[in-house]
Amino acid sequence: MEKILCPVDLRPDTLNALEAAAHLASAHQAQLVLLHVFTKQEYEAALGDGDLADVDAVELSQQMAMDSLCDTLRQDFPNLNCSSVIRYGSTITSILEEATAIKSNLIVMGSHGVHSITEAMDGNHPVKVIGQAPCPVLCVPEGAVFEFPDRVVYGSRMKQEDPDCLQRLITILHPFNSRLDVVYVGEAATATREKWLAHEQMIRSYVLYEHMRFHIFHWEDKAYPGLDEFMQRMDGKLLVLLTHQRNYLQRLFQKSVFKQITYFSDYPMLVFLEDHLSTAER
């Protein structure tokens, strides 16, 4: 892992994500890029009575604040390679464009609950970024701690891409020597258990990791409550999911597991898209 992008809106609810990004960058000796997006709303607020000098003053203040964040992080992580940039435009587009431009290996951002009906229907910032990001996204809720993810849960849907995703996950977790629990949450049918055992054998034939364990967790209702209960039982510190990009009709008629979790969970979540795996292979 060479580059980590961390969007920062200079509010307290993003500080945990900032600390998580710095911790990962330091552990991997990766470059950490802090991004602040100067939005149209911020521009109009700064413009006020039409004095462009006020806009310049706000921009300078934001750049100084970003530079100060880098300096503060270097005090806690002396060898940290940290830089900051300010981009102008919409938040989602700017994050995605910057991640693509710098060829980021990971995006780390804060997550929060639903603040409006529009967000509930259409998705908040982390959800929108996850669905379009060119790399995995780590969402860190306000109040969550991500310093040493010693217990990690990977929620499997028995997909053939699991071995590749797990191998990439282990690369991220390597500095931490984490315990990895791979779990399928679903009905307790005999056929399902047999499929899961075969899936476990397939994964173990590709992925060598001594701290990896497999579970099938009986839950016949929606997947999210089952994953959440399993996280609580295992005292999980990080939930990892592999999902796919949904088209418009799928977004309308199917509730996404990762969308529910980014709204309501109080633990960090790392999301891979299937496209990330195929892109990395090219």
KALIN-V885206 format. One record per residue. N is the residue number from 1. PHI is phi as a letter, one per 40 degrees, with the letter a starting at -180 (999 if undefined). PSI is psi as a letter, one per 30 degrees, with the letter a starting at -180 (999 if undefined). OMEGA is omega in whole degrees, 0 to 359 (999 if undefined). Layout:
n: {N N}
phi: {PHI PHI}
psi: {PSI PSI}
omega: {OMEGA OMEGA}
//
This chain:
n: {1 2 3 4 5 6 7 8 9 10 11 12 13 14 15 16 17 18 19 20 21 22 23 24 25 26 27 28 29 30 31 32 33 34 35 36 37 38 39 40 41 42 43 44 45 46 47 48 49 50 51 52 53 54 55 56 57 58 59 60 61 62 63 64 65 66 67 68 69 70 71 72 73 74 75 76 77 78 79 80 81 82 83 84 85 86 87 88 89 90 91 92 93 94 95 96 97 98 99 100 101 102 103 104 105 106 107 108 109 110 111 112 113 114 115 116 117 118 119 120 121 122 123 124 125 126 127 128 129 130 131 132 133 134 135 136 137 138 139 140 141 142 143 144 145 146 147 148 149 150 151 152 153 154 155 156 157 158 159 160 161 162 163 164 165 166 167 168 169 170 171 172 173 174 175 176 177 178 179 180 181 182 183 184 185 186 187 188 189 190 191 192 193 194 195 196 197 198 199 200 201 202 203 204 205 206 207 208 209 210 211 212 213 214 215 216 217 218 219 220 221 222 223 224 225 226 227 228 229 230 231 232 233 234 235 236 237 238 239 240 241 242 243 244 245 246 247 248 249 250 251 252 253 254 255 256 257 258 259 260 261 262 263 264 265 266 267 268 269 270 271 272 273 274 275 276 277 278 279 280 281 282}
phi: {999 b b b b b c b b g b d c b c c c c c c c c c c c c c c f c c b b c b b b c c c c c c c c c c f c g c c c c c c c c c c c c c c c c c c c c c c c c c c b d c c c b a b b b b b i c c c c c c c c c c c c c f c c a b b a c b a c c b a c d c c c b h c d d c c c d c b c c a d b b b b c c g c b b b a c c b b b b c c b f c c c d d c c c c c c c c c c d c b f c c b b c b b b a c c c d c c c c c c c c c d c c c c c b b b a c c b b b a b b c a c c c c c d c c c c c d c c c f c b a b b b b b b c c c c c c c c b b c c c c c c c c c b c b b c b b b b c d c c c c c c c c}
psi: {k e k k k j k k g g l f f f e e e e e e e e e e e e e f h l k k j k k k j j l e e e e e e e e c g g j f e e e e e e e e e e e e e e e e e e e e e f e f i e g k j k l k l k l k a k e e e e e e e e e e e g h k f k k k l l l l a k f l e e e e e f k a e e e e e e f f k g l l k j k j l k f l k i e i i f j k k j j k g h l f f e e e e e e e e e e e f e f f h l k j j k k k j a l h k e e e e e e e e e e e e e e f f e k j j f g k l k l k j j j g a l e e e e e e e e e e e f h k f k k k k k a l k k l e e e e e f k k k e f e e e f e f l g l l k k k k k e e e e e e f f 999}
omega: {186 184 178 178 179 175 183 178 175 174 183 185 175 185 179 177 179 179 178 179 180 180 179 180 179 182 182 185 181 176 178 179 177 183 170 181 177 188 177 180 178 179 181 178 180 182 175 182 177 180 181 178 178 178 179 181 179 179 179 179 180 179 177 179 179 178 179 177 178 180 180 180 180 176 179 180 189 183 185 174 188 175 182 178 173 178 185 180 178 185 185 182 182 178 182 180 180 178 178 184 183 182 181 176 183 171 177 182 178 176 180 182 180 180 181 177 178 178 181 181 191 179 177 186 180 181 180 178 180 185 184 188 177 182 178 181 175 179 182 181 175 180 179 180 177 178 182 184 186 179 185 179 176 180 185 171 180 179 182 179 182 181 179 180 179 179 178 176 180 176 178 184 188 182 187 179 187 168 184 178 179 187 169 179 181 184 187 180 180 180 179 179 179 178 181 178 177 179 177 180 179 179 182 179 180 189 178 179 190 183 182 178 184 182 166 186 185 179 187 178 180 185 186 179 178 177 180 179 178 177 180 181 184 185 182 180 181 176 181 180 171 182 182 178 183 174 188 182 178 179 181 192 179 177 183 179 184 177 179 185 179 177 196 186 176 176 180 179 178 184 171 168 178 179 179 182 181 179 181 182 184 999}
//
